[in-house]
């Protein structure tokens, strides 16, 4: 008898095949900005009217985007091709504003979008400068703007979902008109200080009239400052207008104090000393005010 052949496993071994993970859909995003309106510094809000343009590297559905720094007012789909979508979008937006330069302040205004369903392993935004820009008819009532714009894309991670989402931001800069700020804020405040300094021209023989003018100018400055700050939100730092008014307070308070001291000299019959003090302080106080304002400008 012949020897039995060794047993062999005739069944084929399983072939381990790995399914290729599809690359995320790349969505080129462009914003064509038509208008920025209803800019409200007190509430730090504004709205934008724009075209939102999507160009994908394959047929896609990018219409699940949401606005991350505000909410939609209206949305209209205007072009609906398999890999190309255009939306007319109007949104109410909000952004924390830096008012340190007020009333010569500038602010970036932006719109930020993110897909509400697909994380960045499924969909990735890419800035598309060819379809982005600011319309030639663009304007902002009460503000001036730069024709420069900026677009950026970043990944935003949500620990609760353990996933990152692609986020696109389009922004431009708006500024308060310098002449409007000068005539509405700086010049009225300077007129109040000028009235207070006019009291320095009154001699020691008219000290009571001088005291009346100085105190009236100081009170007017306080009321003007309170009205000025009513148009901006409550903030924890000084604006340029605040610092400008603080210097005015110092000058006007010194004017009142000098008048009281002058009254004391007259009551104690120190006439020659009162005349000398009147001359020195009448020149020194305006010079001190100018010096303090120059220092304030240098630190702006």
Residue pairs with C-beta under 8 A, 6 or more apart in sequence:
21 121
24 120
24 121
24 122
24 123
24 124
25 56
25 57
25 58
25 60
25 118
25 122
25 123
25 124
26 56
26 57
26 124
26 126
27 54
27 55
27 56
27 57
27 60
27 62
27 123
27 124
27 125
27 126
28 54
28 55
28 56
28 126
28 127
28 128
28 131
29 52
29 53
29 54
29 113
29 125
29 126
29 127
29 128
29 151
29 153
29 168
30 51
30 52
30 53
30 55
30 127
30 128
30 129
30 130
30 131
30 132
31 50
31 51
31 52
31 53
31 111
31 132
31 151
31 170
32 50
32 51
32 53
32 131
32 132
32 133
32 134
32 135
33 48
33 49
33 50
33 133
33 134
33 135
33 138
33 149
33 170
33 172
34 49
34 50
34 51
34 135
34 137
34 138
35 48
35 49
35 50
35 135
35 138
35 139
35 140
36 46
36 47
36 48
36 49
36 109
36 138
36 140
36 143
36 145
36 172
36 174
37 46
37 47
37 49
37 140
37 141
38 45
38 46
38 47
39 45
39 46
39 109
39 140
39 142
39 143
39 174
40 46
41 97
41 99
41 231
41 232
41 233
42 231
42 232
42 233
43 94
43 233
44 94
44 95
44 96
44 97
44 233
45 92
45 93
45 94
46 93
46 94
46 95
46 109
47 73
47 90
47 91
47 92
47 93
48 89
48 90
48 91
48 93
48 109
48 111
49 89
49 90
50 88
50 89
50 90
50 111
50 170
51 78
51 86
51 87
51 88
51 89
52 65
52 86
52 87
52 88
52 89
52 113
53 84
53 85
53 86
53 87
53 128
53 131
53 132
54 60
54 62
54 84
54 85
54 86
54 87
55 83
55 84
55 128
55 131
56 62
56 83
56 84
57 83
58 83
59 82
59 83
60 82
60 83
60 85
60 123
62 85
62 115
62 123
63 77
63 85
63 87
64 115
64 116
64 117
64 118
65 113
65 114
65 115
65 116
66 113
66 114
66 115
66 116
67 91
67 93
67 111
67 112
67 113
68 112
68 113
68 114
68 167
69 93
69 94
69 95
69 110
69 111
69 112
70 91
70 92
70 93
70 94
70 111
71 91
71 92
72 89
72 90
72 91
72 92
73 90
73 91
73 92
74 88
74 89
74 90
75 87
75 88
75 89
75 90
76 87
76 88
76 89
77 85
77 86
77 87
78 86
78 87
78 88
79 85
79 86
91 111
93 109
93 110
93 111
95 107
95 108
95 109
95 110
97 105
97 107
97 233
98 105
98 107
99 105
99 232
99 233
99 235
99 239
100 237
100 238
100 239
100 240
101 239
101 240
101 300
102 176
102 232
102 239
102 240
102 241
103 176
103 181
103 184
103 185
103 186
103 239
103 240
103 241
104 175
104 176
104 178
104 181
104 240
104 300
105 175
105 176
105 239
106 173
106 174
106 175
106 176
107 173
107 174
107 175
108 171
108 172
108 173
109 171
109 172
109 173
109 174
110 169
110 170
110 171
110 172
111 169
111 170
111 171
112 167
112 168
112 169
113 125
113 167
113 168
114 156
114 165
114 166
114 167
114 168
115 123
115 125
115 165
115 166
118 165
119 161
119 163
119 164
119 165
120 155
120 163
120 164
120 165
120 166
121 163
123 166
124 153
124 166
125 153
125 166
125 167
125 168
126 153
127 151
127 152
127 153
127 168
129 151
132 149
132 151
132 170
133 149
134 145
134 147
134 149
134 172
138 145
139 145
140 174
142 177
142 180
143 174
143 175
143 176
143 177
144 174
144 175
144 176
144 177
145 172
145 173
145 174
145 175
146 172
146 173
146 174
146 175
148 172
148 173
149 170
149 171
149 172
150 170
150 171
150 172
151 168
151 169
151 170
151 171
152 168
152 169
153 166
153 167
153 168
153 169
154 166
154 167
154 169
155 164
155 165
155 166
155 167
156 164
156 165
156 166
156 167
157 163
157 164
158 164
158 165
185 228
185 241
186 244
188 224
189 221
189 224
189 225
189 244
189 245
189 248
192 217
192 220
192 221
192 224
192 248
192 252
193 217
193 221
193 248
193 251
193 252
193 289
195 213
195 216
195 217
195 220
196 213
196 214
196 217
196 218
196 221
196 251
196 252
196 255
197 251
197 255
197 285
197 286
197 289
198 213
199 209
199 210
199 211
199 213
199 214
199 217
199 255
199 259
200 210
200 255
200 258
200 278
200 281
200 282
200 285
200 286
201 282
202 209
202 210
202 213
203 275
203 278
204 262
204 265
204 266
204 271
204 274
204 275
204 278
207 259
207 262
207 263
207 266
208 263
210 259
210 262
211 256
211 259
211 260
211 263
214 252
214 255
214 256
214 259
215 256
217 252
217 255
218 249
218 252
218 253
218 255
218 256
221 245
221 248
221 249
221 252
222 249
224 245
225 241
225 242
225 245
228 241
228 245
229 241
229 242
232 239
238 246
240 296
240 300
243 296
244 293
244 296
247 289
247 292
247 293
247 296
248 289
250 289
250 292
251 285
251 286
251 288
251 289
251 292
254 285
254 288
255 285
258 277
258 281
258 285
261 277
262 274
262 277
262 278
265 271
265 273
265 274
265 277
266 274
